Structures are given as C-alpha cells and as structure tokens.
Amino acid sequence: MMMKHMCPVHKTAWILVWVGALNWGLVGLLDFNLVNTLLGAWPAVEKIVYVLVGLSALLMLSMGKCKMCMAGGEMKPPMGAMPGAPKM
C-alpha cells in the first residue's frame, strides 16, 4: 500500500505497525528493545506506545481502505454536495 494514497489515520497506523515490527525484530535477533531504550525513563509513555502499536495492528488487520483512502488520502465532498452540481 502506497502511503501517499492513505488517510492520516492509516498512515499513522502503518508507521506504528512498522515501529512495532522493527522493535520485535530487534528483540528477537539481538535482545535489544529499541522502544525501552528510547523511552525507558518514561514507563507510562512506553506503555502507551505499545498499546498504540497493538491498536494500529488491529486497525490494519480489520479494515480495508476507508472512504478517505479511496479518495486518494483527502476527503472529497459527494457530487450532490458541490454547488452547481446537477441533481440526480
């Protein structure tokens, strides 16, 4: 999925899923937790990052493209809502 055609919610979720994947890859390969290293001084913030990564993964698994993503990443008004558009 190309990021330029995604809505801001899906872009954020996509980035967070990659952060989580990178972190788990580093934990598995090198026993190095990047999130803990960067945010270890703030355990509450670290926990929030983990929750957001998990929610992002669920969002990406459960949803296809939203209406905003289908419109190329920007919400466009329906044809009938445009001034001067013919009524159907």
C-alpha atoms as one frame of an Amber mdcrd trajectory, in Angstrom:
protein
   0.000   0.000   0.000   1.459   3.338  -1.018   1.437   5.890   1.785   0.627
   8.875  -0.418  -2.842   7.410  -1.082  -3.635   6.804   2.591  -5.612   8.898
   5.049  -3.770  10.297   8.094  -5.206   7.614  10.410  -3.971   4.783   8.205
  -0.584   6.478   7.684  -0.105   6.743  11.437  -1.221   3.144  11.971   1.100
   1.940   9.195   4.080   3.723  10.761   3.279   2.371  14.235   2.969  -1.188
  12.896   6.428  -0.833  11.344   7.821   0.546  14.612   6.419  -2.494  16.413
   7.733  -4.903  13.795  11.201  -3.344  13.904  11.216  -3.419  17.704  10.176
  -7.097  17.884  12.738  -7.995  15.227  15.472  -6.346  17.276  14.251  -8.063
  20.454  14.262 -11.448  18.725  17.595 -11.094  16.959  19.685  -9.007  19.323
  17.739  -8.976  22.606  17.599  -5.180  22.168  14.359  -3.304  22.926  14.533
  -0.029  21.000  11.336   1.412  22.481  12.563   0.718  26.008  15.954   2.214
  25.181  14.372   5.408  23.828  11.538   5.729  26.360  12.750   3.736  29.366
  12.867   6.846  31.542   9.123   7.286  30.920   7.457   3.909  31.563   3.959
   5.355  31.118   4.856   6.711  27.656   6.500   3.404  26.747   3.308   1.553
  27.685   1.220   3.986  25.617   3.469   3.322  22.591   2.971  -0.440  22.998
  -0.810  -0.017  23.251  -0.875   2.240  20.179   1.224  -0.261  18.201  -1.195
  -3.045  19.128  -4.272  -0.988  18.267  -2.674   0.027  14.973  -2.066  -3.603
  14.083  -5.699  -4.446  14.835  -6.853  -1.493  12.732  -4.700  -2.557   9.795
  -5.915  -6.163  10.057  -9.600  -5.405  10.472 -10.169  -2.618   7.956  -9.797
  -2.383   4.257  -9.459   1.022   2.713 -11.654   3.726   4.197 -13.539   6.285
   2.109 -10.775   8.830   2.644  -8.098   6.398   1.426 -10.205   5.540  -1.615
 -10.348   9.269  -2.409  -6.557   9.443  -2.562  -5.881  10.496   1.018  -8.113
  13.549   1.040 -11.782  13.700   1.785 -13.762  14.934  -1.194 -17.392  16.049
  -0.894 -20.032  13.916  -2.606 -21.053  15.058  -6.080 -24.506  16.225  -4.958
 -22.978  18.498  -2.305 -20.987  20.549  -4.788 -22.507  23.904  -5.710 -23.878
  23.867  -9.233 -23.740  20.070  -9.492 -26.721  18.534 -11.305 -29.281  16.817
  -9.035 -29.939  13.156  -9.717
